[in-house]
Amino acid sequence: MMYADIIDAEDVYEALKELGIKVSCDADMTAAINQWLTSCSFSERANLMALFDILMEQKTLMLPDVYQQVNSTYHAIAAA
């Protein structure tokens, strides 16, 4: 039987790093992304939203604390 990989904070931080957003384990992801949003281009913002759309689709694979952080950040980005 095959099992899907669990998405942990490190997975999310690595995906953000590929977009040029550096978030450390002890940093507030929402604050780091909000700071990045002040200088990003429209296409970079679209790529970030696409990443969070994918993450939200995979919420059942996330650890609960990671989902909570991703969910609140997703809503903050959408409202910005």
PDB file of N, CA, C and O in Angstrom:
ATOM      1  N   MET A   1       0.836  -1.169   0.000  1.00  0.00           N
ATOM      2  CA  MET A   1       0.000   0.000   0.000  1.00  0.00           C
ATOM      3  C   MET A   1       0.890   1.244   0.000  1.00  0.00           C
ATOM      4  O   MET A   1       1.869   1.307   0.743  1.00  0.00           O
ATOM      5  N   MET A   2       0.555   2.221  -0.822  1.00  0.00           N
ATOM      6  CA  MET A   2       1.348   3.445  -0.896  1.00  0.00           C
ATOM      7  C   MET A   2       0.667   4.549  -0.102  1.00  0.00           C
ATOM      8  O   MET A   2      -0.558   4.664  -0.068  1.00  0.00           O
ATOM      9  N   TYR A   3       1.492   5.340   0.522  1.00  0.00           N
ATOM     10  CA  TYR A   3       0.997   6.463   1.303  1.00  0.00           C
ATOM     11  C   TYR A   3       1.546   7.757   0.722  1.00  0.00           C
ATOM     12  O   TYR A   3       2.684   7.805   0.256  1.00  0.00           O
ATOM     13  N   ALA A   4       0.739   8.793   0.753  1.00  0.00           N
ATOM     14  CA  ALA A   4       1.188  10.097   0.280  1.00  0.00           C
ATOM     15  C   ALA A   4       2.121  10.715   1.314  1.00  0.00           C
ATOM     16  O   ALA A   4       2.027  10.422   2.506  1.00  0.00           O
ATOM     17  N   ASP A   5       2.994  11.547   0.859  1.00  0.00           N
ATOM     18  CA  ASP A   5       3.876  12.263   1.767  1.00  0.00           C
ATOM     19  C   ASP A   5       3.082  13.291   2.555  1.00  0.00           C
ATOM     20  O   ASP A   5       2.203  13.968   2.022  1.00  0.00           O
ATOM     21  N   ILE A   6       3.405  13.389   3.815  1.00  0.00           N
ATOM     22  CA  ILE A   6       2.818  14.409   4.669  1.00  0.00           C
ATOM     23  C   ILE A   6       3.538  15.725   4.388  1.00  0.00           C
ATOM     24  O   ILE A   6       4.764  15.757   4.280  1.00  0.00           O
ATOM     25  N   ILE A   7       2.787  16.790   4.272  1.00  0.00           N
ATOM     26  CA  ILE A   7       3.362  18.117   4.029  1.00  0.00           C
ATOM     27  C   ILE A   7       3.647  18.755   5.375  1.00  0.00           C
ATOM     28  O   ILE A   7       2.740  18.998   6.171  1.00  0.00           O
ATOM     29  N   ASP A   8       4.934  19.024   5.617  1.00  0.00           N
ATOM     30  CA  ASP A   8       5.309  19.690   6.853  1.00  0.00           C
ATOM     31  C   ASP A   8       5.781  21.114   6.544  1.00  0.00           C
ATOM     32  O   ASP A   8       5.822  21.528   5.386  1.00  0.00           O
ATOM     33  N   ALA A   9       6.128  21.841   7.577  1.00  0.00           N
ATOM     34  CA  ALA A   9       6.533  23.238   7.409  1.00  0.00           C
ATOM     35  C   ALA A   9       7.735  23.368   6.482  1.00  0.00           C
ATOM     36  O   ALA A   9       7.800  24.294   5.674  1.00  0.00           O
ATOM     37  N   GLU A  10       8.668  22.462   6.592  1.00  0.00           N
ATOM     38  CA  GLU A  10       9.869  22.525   5.746  1.00  0.00           C
ATOM     39  C   GLU A  10       9.508  22.434   4.263  1.00  0.00           C
ATOM     40  O   GLU A  10      10.119  23.110   3.436  1.00  0.00           O
ATOM     41  N   ASP A  11       8.526  21.611   3.925  1.00  0.00           N
ATOM     42  CA  ASP A  11       8.080  21.510   2.534  1.00  0.00           C
ATOM     43  C   ASP A  11       7.530  22.853   2.029  1.00  0.00           C
ATOM     44  O   ASP A  11       7.816  23.277   0.910  1.00  0.00           O
ATOM     45  N   VAL A  12       6.748  23.498   2.870  1.00  0.00           N
ATOM     46  CA  VAL A  12       6.166  24.796   2.498  1.00  0.00           C
ATOM     47  C   VAL A  12       7.268  25.837   2.354  1.00  0.00           C
ATOM     48  O   VAL A  12       7.270  26.610   1.396  1.00  0.00           O
ATOM     49  N   TYR A  13       8.207  25.862   3.304  1.00  0.00           N
ATOM     50  CA  TYR A  13       9.291  26.833   3.250  1.00  0.00           C
ATOM     51  C   TYR A  13      10.171  26.627   2.021  1.00  0.00           C
ATOM     52  O   TYR A  13      10.642  27.595   1.426  1.00  0.00           O
ATOM     53  N   GLU A  14      10.393  25.373   1.640  1.00  0.00           N
ATOM     54  CA  GLU A  14      11.181  25.079   0.435  1.00  0.00           C
ATOM     55  C   GLU A  14      10.455  25.569  -0.824  1.00  0.00           C
ATOM     56  O   GLU A  14      11.083  26.115  -1.731  1.00  0.00           O
ATOM     57  N   ALA A  15       9.143  25.374  -0.874  1.00  0.00           N
ATOM     58  CA  ALA A  15       8.365  25.843  -2.022  1.00  0.00           C
ATOM     59  C   ALA A  15       8.391  27.362  -2.103  1.00  0.00           C
ATOM     60  O   ALA A  15       8.485  27.922  -3.195  1.00  0.00           O
ATOM     61  N   LEU A  16       8.310  28.026  -0.973  1.00  0.00           N
ATOM     62  CA  LEU A  16       8.387  29.487  -0.944  1.00  0.00           C
ATOM     63  C   LEU A  16       9.771  29.971  -1.365  1.00  0.00           C
ATOM     64  O   LEU A  16       9.898  30.985  -2.051  1.00  0.00           O
ATOM     65  N   LYS A  17      10.791  29.250  -0.956  1.00  0.00           N
ATOM     66  CA  LYS A  17      12.169  29.609  -1.310  1.00  0.00           C
ATOM     67  C   LYS A  17      12.366  29.587  -2.827  1.00  0.00           C
ATOM     68  O   LYS A  17      13.103  30.408  -3.374  1.00  0.00           O
ATOM     69  N   GLU A  18      11.711  28.656  -3.493  1.00  0.00           N
ATOM     70  CA  GLU A  18      11.799  28.593  -4.958  1.00  0.00           C
ATOM     71  C   GLU A  18      11.207  29.839  -5.611  1.00  0.00           C
ATOM     72  O   GLU A  18      11.563  30.183  -6.738  1.00  0.00           O
ATOM     73  N   LEU A  19      10.307  30.513  -4.904  1.00  0.00           N
ATOM     74  CA  LEU A  19       9.726  31.760  -5.419  1.00  0.00           C
ATOM     75  C   LEU A  19      10.525  32.987  -4.981  1.00  0.00           C
ATOM     76  O   LEU A  19      10.198  34.114  -5.354  1.00  0.00           O
ATOM     77  N   GLY A  20      11.566  32.762  -4.193  1.00  0.00           N
ATOM     78  CA  GLY A  20      12.394  33.866  -3.722  1.00  0.00           C
ATOM     79  C   GLY A  20      11.989  34.402  -2.365  1.00  0.00           C
ATOM     80  O   GLY A  20      12.439  35.475  -1.962  1.00  0.00           O
ATOM     81  N   ILE A  21      11.143  33.669  -1.654  1.00  0.00           N
ATOM     82  CA  ILE A  21      10.691  34.079  -0.327  1.00  0.00           C
ATOM     83  C   ILE A  21      11.371  33.186   0.699  1.00  0.00           C
ATOM     84  O   ILE A  21      11.140  31.977   0.733  1.00  0.00           O
ATOM     85  N   LYS A  22      12.203  33.783   1.529  1.00  0.00           N
ATOM     86  CA  LYS A  22      12.914  33.017   2.538  1.00  0.00           C
ATOM     87  C   LYS A  22      12.184  33.146   3.865  1.00  0.00           C
ATOM     88  O   LYS A  22      12.034  34.241   4.409  1.00  0.00           O
ATOM     89  N   VAL A  23      11.736  32.010   4.371  1.00  0.00           N
ATOM     90  CA  VAL A  23      11.050  31.953   5.659  1.00  0.00           C
ATOM     91  C   VAL A  23      11.768  30.907   6.499  1.00  0.00           C
ATOM     92  O   VAL A  23      11.929  29.761   6.079  1.00  0.00           O
ATOM     93  N   SER A  24      12.189  31.305   7.667  1.00  0.00           N
ATOM     94  CA  SER A  24      12.829  30.343   8.566  1.00  0.00           C
ATOM     95  C   SER A  24      11.778  29.718   9.467  1.00  0.00           C
ATOM     96  O   SER A  24      10.656  30.213   9.572  1.00  0.00           O
ATOM     97  N   CYS A  25      12.148  28.645  10.104  1.00  0.00           N
ATOM     98  CA  CYS A  25      11.212  27.911  10.958  1.00  0.00           C
ATOM     99  C   CYS A  25      10.680  28.744  12.117  1.00  0.00           C
ATOM    100  O   CYS A  25       9.564  28.512  12.582  1.00  0.00           O
ATOM    101  N   ASP A  26      11.456  29.702  12.584  1.00  0.00           N
ATOM    102  CA  ASP A  26      11.020  30.513  13.716  1.00  0.00           C
ATOM    103  C   ASP A  26      10.393  31.842  13.285  1.00  0.00           C
ATOM    104  O   ASP A  26      10.038  32.662  14.133  1.00  0.00           O
ATOM    105  N   ALA A  27      10.256  32.060  11.968  1.00  0.00           N
ATOM    106  CA  ALA A  27       9.682  33.306  11.464  1.00  0.00           C
ATOM    107  C   ALA A  27       8.178  33.162  11.240  1.00  0.00           C
ATOM    108  O   ALA A  27       7.656  32.052  11.128  1.00  0.00           O
ATOM    109  N   ASP A  28       7.510  34.272  11.180  1.00  0.00           N
ATOM    110  CA  ASP A  28       6.086  34.311  10.878  1.00  0.00           C
ATOM    111  C   ASP A  28       5.931  34.305   9.355  1.00  0.00           C
ATOM    112  O   ASP A  28       6.310  35.266   8.686  1.00  0.00           O
ATOM    113  N   MET A  29       5.381  33.233   8.820  1.00  0.00           N
ATOM    114  CA  MET A  29       5.247  33.100   7.372  1.00  0.00           C
ATOM    115  C   MET A  29       4.406  34.226   6.779  1.00  0.00           C
ATOM    116  O   MET A  29       4.766  34.775   5.739  1.00  0.00           O
ATOM    117  N   THR A  30       3.306  34.575   7.412  1.00  0.00           N
ATOM    118  CA  THR A  30       2.434  35.623   6.900  1.00  0.00           C
ATOM    119  C   THR A  30       3.171  36.953   6.824  1.00  0.00           C
ATOM    120  O   THR A  30       3.073  37.660   5.821  1.00  0.00           O
ATOM    121  N   ALA A  31       3.902  37.294   7.866  1.00  0.00           N
ATOM    122  CA  ALA A  31       4.652  38.558   7.884  1.00  0.00           C
ATOM    123  C   ALA A  31       5.728  38.574   6.806  1.00  0.00           C
ATOM    124  O   ALA A  31       5.912  39.585   6.128  1.00  0.00           O
ATOM    125  N   ALA A  32       6.442  37.459   6.644  1.00  0.00           N
ATOM    126  CA  ALA A  32       7.492  37.383   5.625  1.00  0.00           C
ATOM    127  C   ALA A  32       6.903  37.548   4.224  1.00  0.00           C
ATOM    128  O   ALA A  32       7.479  38.234   3.381  1.00  0.00           O
ATOM    129  N   ILE A  33       5.766  36.922   3.984  1.00  0.00           N
ATOM    130  CA  ILE A  33       5.139  37.020   2.667  1.00  0.00           C
ATOM    131  C   ILE A  33       4.577  38.415   2.441  1.00  0.00           C
ATOM    132  O   ILE A  33       4.700  38.961   1.345  1.00  0.00           O
ATOM    133  N   ASN A  34       3.961  38.998   3.466  1.00  0.00           N
ATOM    134  CA  ASN A  34       3.439  40.363   3.322  1.00  0.00           C
ATOM    135  C   ASN A  34       4.548  41.348   2.990  1.00  0.00           C
ATOM    136  O   ASN A  34       4.353  42.266   2.193  1.00  0.00           O
ATOM    137  N   GLN A  35       5.706  41.160   3.597  1.00  0.00           N
ATOM    138  CA  GLN A  35       6.851  42.023   3.290  1.00  0.00           C
ATOM    139  C   GLN A  35       7.288  41.813   1.840  1.00  0.00           C
ATOM    140  O   GLN A  35       7.578  42.778   1.134  1.00  0.00           O
ATOM    141  N   TRP A  36       7.336  40.575   1.402  1.00  0.00           N
ATOM    142  CA  TRP A  36       7.738  40.245   0.035  1.00  0.00           C
ATOM    143  C   TRP A  36       6.745  40.821  -0.970  1.00  0.00           C
ATOM    144  O   TRP A  36       7.141  41.273  -2.044  1.00  0.00           O
ATOM    145  N   LEU A  37       5.464  40.808  -0.627  1.00  0.00           N
ATOM    146  CA  LEU A  37       4.426  41.312  -1.533  1.00  0.00           C
ATOM    147  C   LEU A  37       4.582  42.798  -1.855  1.00  0.00           C
ATOM    148  O   LEU A  37       4.108  43.254  -2.895  1.00  0.00           O
ATOM    149  N   THR A  38       5.235  43.551  -0.981  1.00  0.00           N
ATOM    150  CA  THR A  38       5.392  44.988  -1.218  1.00  0.00           C
ATOM    151  C   THR A  38       6.299  45.286  -2.407  1.00  0.00           C
ATOM    152  O   THR A  38       6.241  46.376  -2.977  1.00  0.00           O
ATOM    153  N   SER A  39       7.133  44.323  -2.782  1.00  0.00           N
ATOM    154  CA  SER A  39       8.062  44.574  -3.885  1.00  0.00           C
ATOM    155  C   SER A  39       7.980  43.554  -5.015  1.00  0.00           C
ATOM    156  O   SER A  39       8.798  43.593  -5.934  1.00  0.00           O
ATOM    157  N   CYS A  40       7.021  42.652  -4.967  1.00  0.00           N
ATOM    158  CA  CYS A  40       6.951  41.612  -6.004  1.00  0.00           C
ATOM    159  C   CYS A  40       6.199  42.121  -7.230  1.00  0.00           C
ATOM    160  O   CYS A  40       5.437  43.085  -7.158  1.00  0.00           O
ATOM    161  N   SER A  41       6.428  41.459  -8.338  1.00  0.00           N
ATOM    162  CA  SER A  41       5.721  41.796  -9.575  1.00  0.00           C
ATOM    163  C   SER A  41       4.369  41.089  -9.605  1.00  0.00           C
ATOM    164  O   SER A  41       4.086  40.224  -8.776  1.00  0.00           O
ATOM    165  N   PHE A  42       3.554  41.466 -10.559  1.00  0.00           N
ATOM    166  CA  PHE A  42       2.234  40.841 -10.710  1.00  0.00           C
ATOM    167  C   PHE A  42       2.377  39.344 -10.992  1.00  0.00           C
ATOM    168  O   PHE A  42       1.623  38.538 -10.448  1.00  0.00           O
ATOM    169  N   SER A  43       3.330  38.973 -11.832  1.00  0.00           N
ATOM    170  CA  SER A  43       3.509  37.544 -12.149  1.00  0.00           C
ATOM    171  C   SER A  43       4.034  36.767 -10.941  1.00  0.00           C
ATOM    172  O   SER A  43       3.654  35.613 -10.742  1.00  0.00           O
ATOM    173  N   GLU A  44       4.900  37.380 -10.132  1.00  0.00           N
ATOM    174  CA  GLU A  44       5.382  36.719  -8.918  1.00  0.00           C
ATOM    175  C   GLU A  44       4.227  36.498  -7.937  1.00  0.00           C
ATOM    176  O   GLU A  44       4.130  35.451  -7.297  1.00  0.00           O
ATOM    177  N   ARG A  45       3.364  37.496  -7.835  1.00  0.00           N
ATOM    178  CA  ARG A  45       2.196  37.358  -6.961  1.00  0.00           C
ATOM    179  C   ARG A  45       1.275  36.248  -7.474  1.00  0.00           C
ATOM    180  O   ARG A  45       0.737  35.471  -6.686  1.00  0.00           O
ATOM    181  N   ALA A  46       1.099  36.176  -8.784  1.00  0.00           N
ATOM    182  CA  ALA A  46       0.271  35.124  -9.381  1.00  0.00           C
ATOM    183  C   ALA A  46       0.870  33.746  -9.104  1.00  0.00           C
ATOM    184  O   ALA A  46       0.140  32.795  -8.824  1.00  0.00           O
ATOM    185  N   ASN A  47       2.190  33.638  -9.181  1.00  0.00           N
ATOM    186  CA  ASN A  47       2.857  32.368  -8.872  1.00  0.00           C
ATOM    187  C   ASN A  47       2.668  31.988  -7.402  1.00  0.00           C
ATOM    188  O   ASN A  47       2.479  30.815  -7.079  1.00  0.00           O
ATOM    189  N   LEU A  48       2.720  32.967  -6.530  1.00  0.00           N
ATOM    190  CA  LEU A  48       2.497  32.708  -5.109  1.00  0.00           C
ATOM    191  C   LEU A  48       1.066  32.224  -4.868  1.00  0.00           C
ATOM    192  O   LEU A  48       0.850  31.270  -4.121  1.00  0.00           O
ATOM    193  N   MET A  49       0.106  32.871  -5.490  1.00  0.00           N
ATOM    194  CA  MET A  49      -1.289  32.458  -5.332  1.00  0.00           C
ATOM    195  C   MET A  49      -1.502  31.049  -5.886  1.00  0.00           C
ATOM    196  O   MET A  49      -2.250  30.259  -5.310  1.00  0.00           O
ATOM    197  N   ALA A  50      -0.844  30.738  -7.000  1.00  0.00           N
ATOM    198  CA  ALA A  50      -0.960  29.395  -7.576  1.00  0.00           C
ATOM    199  C   ALA A  50      -0.397  28.348  -6.610  1.00  0.00           C
ATOM    200  O   ALA A  50      -0.976  27.275  -6.443  1.00  0.00           O
ATOM    201  N   LEU A  51       0.728  28.665  -5.980  1.00  0.00           N
ATOM    202  CA  LEU A  51       1.309  27.757  -4.990  1.00  0.00           C
ATOM    203  C   LEU A  51       0.338  27.538  -3.835  1.00  0.00           C
ATOM    204  O   LEU A  51       0.118  26.403  -3.412  1.00  0.00           O
ATOM    205  N   PHE A  52      -0.238  28.612  -3.329  1.00  0.00           N
ATOM    206  CA  PHE A  52      -1.153  28.464  -2.199  1.00  0.00           C
ATOM    207  C   PHE A  52      -2.452  27.777  -2.600  1.00  0.00           C
ATOM    208  O   PHE A  52      -3.062  27.088  -1.782  1.00  0.00           O
ATOM    209  N   ASP A  53      -2.882  27.954  -3.838  1.00  0.00           N
ATOM    210  CA  ASP A  53      -4.052  27.203  -4.318  1.00  0.00           C
ATOM    211  C   ASP A  53      -3.760  25.701  -4.286  1.00  0.00           C
ATOM    212  O   ASP A  53      -4.598  24.906  -3.860  1.00  0.00           O
ATOM    213  N   ILE A  54      -2.574  25.327  -4.737  1.00  0.00           N
ATOM    214  CA  ILE A  54      -2.174  23.916  -4.717  1.00  0.00           C
ATOM    215  C   ILE A  54      -2.096  23.399  -3.283  1.00  0.00           C
ATOM    216  O   ILE A  54      -2.580  22.309  -2.978  1.00  0.00           O
ATOM    217  N   LEU A  55      -1.486  24.189  -2.413  1.00  0.00           N
ATOM    218  CA  LEU A  55      -1.378  23.778  -1.013  1.00  0.00           C
ATOM    219  C   LEU A  55      -2.751  23.605  -0.377  1.00  0.00           C
ATOM    220  O   LEU A  55      -2.971  22.659   0.380  1.00  0.00           O
ATOM    221  N   MET A  56      -3.664  24.505  -0.675  1.00  0.00           N
ATOM    222  CA  MET A  56      -5.002  24.411  -0.085  1.00  0.00           C
ATOM    223  C   MET A  56      -5.740  23.181  -0.600  1.00  0.00           C
ATOM    224  O   MET A  56      -6.551  22.599   0.120  1.00  0.00           O
ATOM    225  N   GLU A  57      -5.466  22.783  -1.833  1.00  0.00           N
ATOM    226  CA  GLU A  57      -6.069  21.558  -2.369  1.00  0.00           C
ATOM    227  C   GLU A  57      -5.530  20.309  -1.665  1.00  0.00           C
ATOM    228  O   GLU A  57      -6.188  19.269  -1.633  1.00  0.00           O
ATOM    229  N   GLN A  58      -4.337  20.427  -1.110  1.00  0.00           N
ATOM    230  CA  GLN A  58      -3.692  19.290  -0.450  1.00  0.00           C
ATOM    231  C   GLN A  58      -3.776  19.385   1.071  1.00  0.00           C
ATOM    232  O   GLN A  58      -2.937  18.824   1.777  1.00  0.00           O
ATOM    233  N   LYS A  59      -4.774  20.086   1.571  1.00  0.00           N
ATOM    234  CA  LYS A  59      -4.853  20.326   3.013  1.00  0.00           C
ATOM    235  C   LYS A  59      -4.958  19.045   3.833  1.00  0.00           C
ATOM    236  O   LYS A  59      -4.534  19.015   4.988  1.00  0.00           O
ATOM    237  N   THR A  60      -5.514  17.992   3.251  1.00  0.00           N
ATOM    238  CA  THR A  60      -5.633  16.738   4.016  1.00  0.00           C
ATOM    239  C   THR A  60      -4.278  16.063   4.214  1.00  0.00           C
ATOM    240  O   THR A  60      -4.154  15.158   5.039  1.00  0.00           O
ATOM    241  N   LEU A  61      -3.267  16.492   3.471  1.00  0.00           N
ATOM    242  CA  LEU A  61      -1.925  15.915   3.603  1.00  0.00           C
ATOM    243  C   LEU A  61      -1.034  16.714   4.552  1.00  0.00           C
ATOM    244  O   LEU A  61       0.088  16.303   4.851  1.00  0.00           O
ATOM    245  N   MET A  62      -1.537  17.860   5.026  1.00  0.00           N
ATOM    246  CA  MET A  62      -0.731  18.736   5.876  1.00  0.00           C
ATOM    247  C   MET A  62      -0.897  18.401   7.343  1.00  0.00           C
ATOM    248  O   MET A  62      -1.964  17.991   7.798  1.00  0.00           O
ATOM    249  N   LEU A  63       0.186  18.588   8.062  1.00  0.00           N
ATOM    250  CA  LEU A  63       0.097  18.533   9.510  1.00  0.00           C
ATOM    251  C   LEU A  63      -0.828  19.669   9.963  1.00  0.00           C
ATOM    252  O   LEU A  63      -0.841  20.728   9.335  1.00  0.00           O
ATOM    253  N   PRO A  64      -1.590  19.474  11.023  1.00  0.00           N
ATOM    254  CA  PRO A  64      -2.572  20.492  11.438  1.00  0.00           C
ATOM    255  C   PRO A  64      -1.994  21.887  11.664  1.00  0.00           C
ATOM    256  O   PRO A  64      -2.604  22.874  11.252  1.00  0.00           O
ATOM    257  N   ASP A  65      -0.839  21.992  12.305  1.00  0.00           N
ATOM    258  CA  ASP A  65      -0.265  23.317  12.539  1.00  0.00           C
ATOM    259  C   ASP A  65       0.206  23.970  11.241  1.00  0.00           C
ATOM    260  O   ASP A  65       0.160  25.192  11.106  1.00  0.00           O
ATOM    261  N   VAL A  66       0.653  23.165  10.299  1.00  0.00           N
ATOM    262  CA  VAL A  66       1.065  23.696   8.995  1.00  0.00           C
ATOM    263  C   VAL A  66      -0.160  24.177   8.229  1.00  0.00           C
ATOM    264  O   VAL A  66      -0.132  25.245   7.618  1.00  0.00           O
ATOM    265  N   TYR A  67      -1.229  23.399   8.260  1.00  0.00           N
ATOM    266  CA  TYR A  67      -2.460  23.822   7.592  1.00  0.00           C
ATOM    267  C   TYR A  67      -2.972  25.136   8.178  1.00  0.00           C
ATOM    268  O   TYR A  67      -3.398  26.019   7.433  1.00  0.00           O
ATOM    269  N   GLN A  68      -2.936  25.269   9.467  1.00  0.00           N
ATOM    270  CA  GLN A  68      -3.412  26.496  10.098  1.00  0.00           C
ATOM    271  C   GLN A  68      -2.604  27.696   9.612  1.00  0.00           C
ATOM    272  O   GLN A  68      -3.170  28.751   9.322  1.00  0.00           O
ATOM    273  N   GLN A  69      -1.310  27.542   9.524  1.00  0.00           N
ATOM    274  CA  GLN A  69      -0.437  28.631   9.071  1.00  0.00           C
ATOM    275  C   GLN A  69      -0.672  28.925   7.589  1.00  0.00           C
ATOM    276  O   GLN A  69      -0.766  30.088   7.196  1.00  0.00           O
ATOM    277  N   VAL A  70      -0.768  27.879   6.767  1.00  0.00           N
ATOM    278  CA  VAL A  70      -1.003  28.057   5.334  1.00  0.00           C
ATOM    279  C   VAL A  70      -2.369  28.701   5.097  1.00  0.00           C
ATOM    280  O   VAL A  70      -2.495  29.602   4.268  1.00  0.00           O
ATOM    281  N   ASN A  71      -3.374  28.247   5.812  1.00  0.00           N
ATOM    282  CA  ASN A  71      -4.725  28.775   5.655  1.00  0.00           C
ATOM    283  C   ASN A  71      -4.791  30.258   6.008  1.00  0.00           C
ATOM    284  O   ASN A  71      -5.364  31.044   5.253  1.00  0.00           O
ATOM    285  N   SER A  72      -4.221  30.647   7.130  1.00  0.00           N
ATOM    286  CA  SER A  72      -4.268  32.059   7.512  1.00  0.00           C
ATOM    287  C   SER A  72      -3.460  32.924   6.551  1.00  0.00           C
ATOM    288  O   SER A  72      -3.858  34.045   6.237  1.00  0.00           O
ATOM    289  N   THR A  73      -2.325  32.403   6.085  1.00  0.00           N
ATOM    290  CA  THR A  73      -1.515  33.151   5.116  1.00  0.00           C
ATOM    291  C   THR A  73      -2.248  33.271   3.787  1.00  0.00           C
ATOM    292  O   THR A  73      -2.224  34.330   3.160  1.00  0.00           O
ATOM    293  N   TYR A  74      -2.894  32.204   3.355  1.00  0.00           N
ATOM    294  CA  TYR A  74      -3.657  32.213   2.103  1.00  0.00           C
ATOM    295  C   TYR A  74      -4.726  33.304   2.138  1.00  0.00           C
ATOM    296  O   TYR A  74      -4.879  34.058   1.177  1.00  0.00           O
ATOM    297  N   HIS A  75      -5.452  33.384   3.227  1.00  0.00           N
ATOM    298  CA  HIS A  75      -6.508  34.392   3.338  1.00  0.00           C
ATOM    299  C   HIS A  75      -5.936  35.800   3.438  1.00  0.00           C
ATOM    300  O   HIS A  75      -6.542  36.747   2.939  1.00  0.00           O
ATOM    301  N   ALA A  76      -4.791  35.949   4.067  1.00  0.00           N
ATOM    302  CA  ALA A  76      -4.138  37.259   4.144  1.00  0.00           C
ATOM    303  C   ALA A  76      -3.670  37.718   2.766  1.00  0.00           C
ATOM    304  O   ALA A  76      -3.781  38.896   2.429  1.00  0.00           O
ATOM    305  N   ILE A  77      -3.149  36.792   1.974  1.00  0.00           N
ATOM    306  CA  ILE A  77      -2.698  37.131   0.620  1.00  0.00           C
ATOM    307  C   ILE A  77      -3.894  37.524  -0.241  1.00  0.00           C
ATOM    308  O   ILE A  77      -3.849  38.515  -0.969  1.00  0.00           O
ATOM    309  N   ALA A  78      -4.949  36.748  -0.152  1.00  0.00           N
ATOM    310  CA  ALA A  78      -6.141  37.016  -0.962  1.00  0.00           C
ATOM    311  C   ALA A  78      -6.751  38.374  -0.624  1.00  0.00           C
ATOM    312  O   ALA A  78      -7.310  39.044  -1.492  1.00  0.00           O
ATOM    313  N   ALA A  79      -6.638  38.774   0.644  1.00  0.00           N
ATOM    314  CA  ALA A  79      -7.211  40.051   1.067  1.00  0.00           C
ATOM    315  C   ALA A  79      -6.301  41.240   0.743  1.00  0.00           C
ATOM    316  O   ALA A  79      -6.756  42.384   0.724  1.00  0.00           O
ATOM    317  N   ALA A  80      -5.034  40.973   0.493  1.00  0.00           N
ATOM    318  CA  ALA A  80      -4.065  42.064   0.252  1.00  0.00           C
ATOM    319  C   ALA A  80      -4.223  42.665  -1.124  1.00  0.00           C
ATOM    320  O   ALA A  80      -3.490  43.587  -1.483  1.00  0.00           O
TER     321      ALA A  80
END
